[in-house]
Amino acid sequence: MEKVNVLEILAALKQGVADNDEFILPIESKEEGDKIRLAGTKDGKKWMVAFTEEQHLQKGNETNAIKMLIADALRLAMSDDTIDGLVINPWSEPFFMKKEWIELIIE
């Protein structure tokens, strides 16, 4: 796998916010309503899950999903104190986006 350039990814996401691009967020339906799926890591951290394209979503187990503006998804991740950030495309080339990095995009 090629080395991830964090600055390039953050710049692309900032442009995606400006262009009103969307993430695809997997959801699970509960009696109290739909809930965005979270992923846990071995270190005990919890991450909101987002995909950039359908093909990345389809690499995992079948799930329902919604589309949400990147800006709204980032704000949602920031507003939830129970999670550590956002993981993008976890089934292919995962990028774990810490809340400090999210702040740089939605400032």
C-alpha positions as CSV (number, residue, x, y, z in Angstrom):
1,M,0.0,0.0,0.0
2,E,1.3,3.4,-0.9
3,K,2.1,5.9,1.9
4,V,-0.8,8.2,2.8
5,N,-0.2,11.9,2.4
6,V,-2.3,13.4,5.2
7,L,-2.1,17.0,3.8
8,E,-3.3,15.8,0.4
9,I,-6.2,14.0,1.9
10,L,-7.2,17.0,4.1
11,A,-6.9,19.3,1.1
12,A,-9.2,17.0,-0.9
13,L,-11.7,16.8,1.9
14,K,-11.7,20.6,2.3
15,Q,-12.4,20.9,-1.4
16,G,-15.1,18.3,-1.1
17,V,-16.7,20.5,1.6
18,A,-16.5,23.5,-0.7
19,D,-18.0,21.5,-3.6
20,N,-20.9,20.1,-1.4
21,D,-19.6,16.5,-2.0
22,E,-21.1,13.7,0.0
23,F,-20.0,10.7,2.1
24,I,-21.9,7.5,2.2
25,L,-22.6,6.5,5.8
26,P,-23.6,2.9,6.7
27,I,-26.5,2.8,9.1
28,E,-28.2,0.3,11.3
29,S,-32.0,0.5,11.9
30,K,-33.1,0.4,15.5
31,E,-36.5,0.8,17.1
32,E,-35.6,4.3,18.1
33,G,-34.5,5.2,14.6
34,D,-31.6,4.9,12.2
35,K,-28.1,5.1,13.8
36,I,-24.8,5.7,11.9
37,R,-22.5,2.7,12.3
38,L,-19.3,3.0,14.3
39,A,-16.1,1.0,14.0
40,G,-14.0,0.0,17.0
41,T,-10.2,-0.4,16.9
42,K,-8.1,-2.7,19.1
43,D,-6.9,0.3,21.2
44,G,-10.5,0.9,22.3
45,K,-11.2,3.9,20.1
46,K,-14.5,4.4,18.3
47,W,-14.8,5.9,14.8
48,M,-17.7,7.0,12.7
49,V,-17.6,5.2,9.4
50,A,-17.7,7.0,6.0
51,F,-17.2,5.9,2.4
52,T,-16.2,8.0,-0.6
53,E,-17.8,5.7,-3.2
54,E,-20.4,2.9,-3.3
55,Q,-17.6,0.4,-4.5
56,H,-15.8,1.0,-1.2
57,L,-19.0,0.4,0.8
58,Q,-19.7,-2.8,-1.0
59,K,-16.4,-4.4,0.0
60,G,-17.8,-5.0,3.5
61,N,-21.0,-6.8,4.7
62,E,-24.2,-5.6,3.0
63,T,-25.7,-2.7,4.9
64,N,-28.2,0.1,4.5
65,A,-26.6,3.5,3.9
66,I,-27.4,7.2,3.6
67,K,-25.7,10.0,1.8
68,M,-24.7,13.1,3.8
69,L,-22.7,16.2,2.8
70,I,-19.1,15.9,3.9
71,A,-19.4,19.0,6.0
72,D,-22.4,17.7,7.8
73,A,-20.8,14.3,8.5
74,L,-17.7,16.0,9.8
75,R,-19.8,18.3,12.1
76,L,-21.7,15.2,13.3
77,A,-18.4,13.4,14.2
78,M,-17.2,16.5,16.1
79,S,-20.4,16.7,18.1
80,D,-20.3,13.2,19.4
81,D,-18.1,13.0,22.5
82,T,-18.2,9.2,22.5
83,I,-16.2,8.8,19.3
84,D,-12.6,9.6,18.4
85,G,-13.1,10.7,14.9
86,L,-14.0,9.4,11.4
87,V,-12.6,6.5,9.4
88,I,-12.9,6.8,5.7
89,N,-13.1,3.7,3.5
90,P,-12.3,1.2,6.2
91,W,-12.5,-1.9,4.0
92,S,-9.9,-0.8,1.4
93,E,-7.4,1.9,2.4
94,P,-8.6,3.2,5.7
95,F,-7.8,6.7,6.7
96,F,-8.4,7.5,10.4
97,M,-9.3,11.2,10.8
98,K,-8.7,12.5,14.2
99,K,-11.0,15.2,15.5
100,E,-8.0,17.7,15.5
101,W,-7.8,17.2,11.7
102,I,-11.6,17.5,11.3
103,E,-11.4,20.9,13.0
104,L,-8.9,22.1,10.3
105,I,-11.5,21.4,7.6
106,I,-14.6,22.7,9.1
107,E,-13.2,25.8,10.8
